[in-house]
Amino acid sequence: LSLDDVQHDLDEQTIVQLRAKFLKYDKDDSGYVSTQELGQLVKDLGFTLSRRKLEELAEELDESGNGKITLPELVWWYDGVVKEAIWREVRRQKGWRKQWARVQPYVTLPPWAKIALTWLIMWGFFAALAAIAITYAFLFGPENTRLLLFSWTFAEGQTLAVEEPILIALSIIMPALMDTLMANDVCGEVVAEFLAETVGVCITSIKSVFGG
């Protein structure tokens, strides 16, 4: 199998770089490298594989089982790696990032609007609680209303003392955690698929509610 027989979409510069890396380990100019040298060659190309993955790669490339890896086989593998990376990026762009790009213009507000909206939501929440308490008092009497208010006070104390500190800590930790996860190919793909599916379902639900 010659290099011309391998179907690939790599440019000439990439082929030249692969050939140079290959010749670095093909010191006797025999046209192949051993499966033992494959690990160093792959690492030199910028890939870090576990021993099991490296053994699987050697078995995949060395179809004849003679322990020899040729340059065309290396080009075929590298072309597949590049195409897989492009495919993953396309999926990410079509997934949660695309959905977020649709929603982002509607949720990006100036600072003053965010503050006003926060106060409006908070006072609206308190007004709703007051209306519920008054209605409850008329329907069930003052004693039951006192029990209701006590339970609300306890729940609010729990929120302020426990839940909000946890949420604040998560808001600080999550961005760094997400960056770490997205930097890993496997974890990044799982997270991207989850977010894409979740955001997609939310947008579909919103459109169905408002008839979009």
C-alpha positions as a printed Julia matrix, in Angstrom:
212×3 Matrix{Float64}:
   0.0    0.0    0.0
   1.5    3.31  -1.16
   0.68   6.8    0.04
  -1.12   7.54  -3.24
  -3.51   4.66  -2.56
  -4.69   6.21   0.73
  -7.78   8.39   0.48
  -7.43  11.38   2.79
  -8.23  15.08   3.05
  -4.94  16.2    4.58
  -3.06  19.08   2.98
   0.45  18.78   1.63
   2.03  20.54   4.61
   0.48  18.07   7.01
   1.72  15.14   4.91
   5.23  16.62   4.94
   5.11  16.97   8.73
   3.85  13.41   9.16
   6.57  12.11   6.86
   9.22  13.98   8.87
   7.93  12.53  12.14
   7.78   9.07  10.61
  11.34   9.24   9.26
  12.55  10.31  12.69
  11.73   6.81  13.95
  12.38   5.0   10.67
  16.11   5.45  11.13
  17.13   2.63   8.82
  14.87   3.96   6.02
  13.06   0.63   5.82
   9.66   2.23   5.21
   8.11   1.2    8.51
   8.34   1.62  12.25
   7.77  -1.08  14.83
   4.69  -1.26  17.0
   7.02  -0.61  19.96
   8.09   2.71  18.39
   4.49   3.65  17.61
   3.9    4.95  21.13
   6.73   7.48  20.9
   5.69   8.46  17.38
   2.1    9.1   18.41
   3.28  11.04  21.46
   5.56  13.08  19.22
   2.48  13.96  17.16
   0.85  15.41  20.26
  -1.34  12.5   21.38
  -1.26  10.84  24.78
  -2.74   7.34  24.71
  -3.12   4.82  27.47
  -1.39   1.47  27.09
  -4.67  -0.22  26.18
  -5.53   2.43  23.57
  -2.03   2.2   22.14
  -2.3   -1.58  21.85
  -5.66  -1.22  20.11
  -4.17   1.33  17.7
  -1.18  -0.91  16.94
  -3.52  -3.82  16.28
  -5.72  -1.65  14.05
  -2.82  -0.32  11.96
  -0.83  -3.55  11.81
  -3.41  -5.58   9.92
  -0.8   -8.05   8.69
   0.39  -8.72  12.23
   4.06  -8.42  11.34
   4.7   -5.67  13.91
   5.35  -3.04  11.25
   3.56   0.28  10.72
   3.97   2.07   7.38
   3.64   5.76   6.54
   0.4    5.26   4.52
  -1.14   3.51   7.53
  -0.09   6.41   9.75
  -1.58   8.94   7.3
  -4.83   6.96   7.17
  -5.07   6.98  10.98
  -4.2   10.68  11.32
  -6.76  11.62   8.68
  -9.4    9.77  10.7
  -8.38  11.57  13.89
  -8.64  14.98  12.21
 -12.05  14.17  10.71
 -13.33  12.97  14.08
 -12.15  16.18  15.76
 -13.9   18.27  13.08
 -17.06  16.19  13.44
 -17.08  16.72  17.2
 -16.65  20.45  16.79
 -19.5   20.58  14.27
 -21.72  18.68  16.69
 -20.85  21.12  19.45
 -21.58  24.09  17.22
 -24.92  22.58  16.25
 -25.66  21.58  19.83
 -25.87  23.67  22.97
 -23.72  26.51  21.64
 -26.1   27.1   18.75
 -29.11  26.94  21.05
 -27.43  29.34  23.47
 -26.69  31.74  20.6
 -30.42  31.84  19.88
 -31.36  32.55  23.49
 -28.5   34.88  24.44
 -29.8   38.05  22.7
 -32.96  37.81  24.78
 -31.22  37.33  28.15
 -28.4   39.87  27.76
 -29.47  42.94  29.76
 -27.62  46.1   30.87
 -26.58  46.14  34.55
 -29.31  48.58  35.62
 -31.99  46.4   34.01
 -30.66  43.3   35.78
 -30.8   45.08  39.15
 -34.3   46.41  38.49
 -35.51  43.02  37.33
 -34.04  41.34  40.42
 -35.82  43.79  42.76
 -39.05  43.43  40.8
 -38.97  39.64  41.05
 -38.12  39.78  44.76
 -40.93  42.22  45.61
 -43.33  40.27  43.43
 -42.43  37.15  45.35
 -43.02  38.86  48.71
 -46.33  40.31  47.48
 -47.46  36.84  46.39
 -46.55  35.44  49.82
 -48.49  38.21  51.54
 -51.53  37.54  49.36
 -51.34  33.83  50.13
 -51.03  34.51  53.88
 -54.04  36.83  53.88
 -56.13  34.38  51.87
 -55.03  31.54  54.13
 -56.03  33.54  57.23
 -59.53  34.14  55.89
 -60.0   30.49  54.95
 -58.38  28.62  57.85
 -58.21  31.08  60.77
 -55.39  32.87  62.61
 -53.96  29.79  64.4
 -53.29  27.88  61.22
 -51.94  31.06  59.64
 -49.38  31.43  62.45
 -48.24  27.85  61.81
 -47.94  28.65  58.11
 -45.86  31.75  58.79
 -43.65  29.83  61.21
 -42.97  27.17  58.6
 -42.17  29.86  56.02
 -39.78  31.56  58.46
 -38.02  28.28  59.13
 -37.76  27.55  55.4
 -36.37  31.03  54.7
 -33.8   30.63  57.47
 -32.73  27.32  55.98
 -32.42  28.97  52.58
 -30.29  31.85  53.87
 -28.1   29.72  56.14
 -27.62  26.61  53.99
 -28.9   26.72  50.45
 -27.7   30.16  49.36
 -24.09  29.66  50.58
 -24.02  26.36  48.67
 -25.37  28.03  45.52
 -22.83  30.85  45.82
 -20.01  28.31  46.18
 -21.29  26.37  43.17
 -21.49  29.56  41.09
 -17.8   30.12  41.82
 -16.69  26.51  41.31
 -18.85  25.53  38.3
 -17.15  27.73  35.63
 -13.73  26.26  36.44
 -15.23  22.77  36.62
 -16.95  23.22  33.24
 -13.69  24.44  31.66
 -11.91  21.36  33.0
 -14.62  19.0   31.72
 -14.82  20.64  28.29
 -11.03  20.41  27.92
 -11.37  16.6   28.04
 -12.68  15.16  24.76
 -14.81  12.41  26.32
 -16.24  14.48  29.18
 -16.68  17.48  26.91
 -18.72  15.48  24.43
 -20.95  14.06  27.18
 -21.52  17.51  28.71
 -22.15  19.09  25.3
 -24.7   16.43  24.37
 -26.46  16.81  27.73
 -26.62  20.59  27.45
 -27.7   20.45  23.82
 -30.53  18.06  24.62
 -31.6   19.99  27.75
 -31.55  23.43  26.14
 -33.21  22.04  23.02
 -36.06  20.56  25.07
 -36.51  23.86  26.98
 -36.65  25.9   23.78
 -39.09  23.45  22.2
 -41.31  23.63  25.29
 -41.25  27.43  25.26
 -42.12  27.51  21.57
 -45.01  25.08  22.1
 -46.37  27.17  24.99
 -46.22  30.46  23.12
 -47.14  28.94  19.77
 -43.76  29.59  18.19
